[in-house]
Amino acid sequence: MTATDNTADKTRTSKNIAAQIEQLSYEQAREELVAVVSKLEAGGASLEESLALWERGEALAQRCEEWLDGARKRLAAAQAKAEAE
């Protein structure tokens, strides 16, 4: 396998992971994020495994932020509507 093949495989894998994470509910993403953090804190993983966990954790944290941002916007809209009435 060449370096180019390896990079292409990692890109495909990253896109698959992103697509999977995009489908998670807030609770699912948060639960998995907690598990990833626990694994990283426990240590014992190889450098490659630790990097993969870190990247997944970052993606999960981003997904949680997206859900929370959406919730904030919905609350702000509901509050604005209630104040207008």
N, C-alpha and C positions, 0 to 999 in steps of 0.2 A: 504494500500500500504506500503510495506516495504522500508527501506532505499536502499536496493539493486535494487528494482524495480524503485525507483525514480532516482537513478544514471543511470540505463539503459535507462530510458526515456530521461533523459537529454543528454546522449551520442547520442541517435538516433536523437534528435532534433538538436544538434550541427552539426551532419553530414548532416542533411537535409538543415540547414541554410548555411553551407559551400558550398554545392552543388548548392544551389540557387545563392549565391553570385558569385560563379565561372562563372556563365553564364552571369553576368552583363557586359555591356560595361563600359569603363572608365567613360563616362558621367553619366550613370545610377548609378554607384557605388558612384561617387562623389556627385551627387545630394542627394542620400539617406544618405550619410555620413553627409552632411550639415544639413539635417533634424534631424538626430540623435543628433548631437551636439546641435542644437537649443532646442530640447526637454530636453536634460540634463541641459543646461544652464537655461532653464525656471524654473526648479525645479518642485516640486509638485508630482513627481513620488515616489512610494514606493521604499524601498531599493532593493527589488527583481526586480522590473521593471527597476530601474536605472542600476543594474548590467547587466541585459539582454541587455539594450541599449548600455552600455559600451562594452560588448562583441561583439555585432553586429557592433558597430563603429570600433572596432579594426580589425575585419574581413574585413570590407569595406575599411578601410585605407590600409590594406595589399593588397587587390585587386587592388586598385589604384596604389600602388607601383609596383605591377607586370606589370600593363599596361605601366607605365612610364619607368620601366627598359627595357621592350621590345621595346619601342619607342626609347630609347637611343641607344640600340644595333643596331636597324635598321638604325638610323642616322649615327652611327659610321661606319657601313658597307658601306653605300652609300658614305660617305665622303672618306673612304679608296679606294673605287672603282673609284671615281672621280679623286683622286690624282694619282692613278696608270695609268690612261689613258693619 
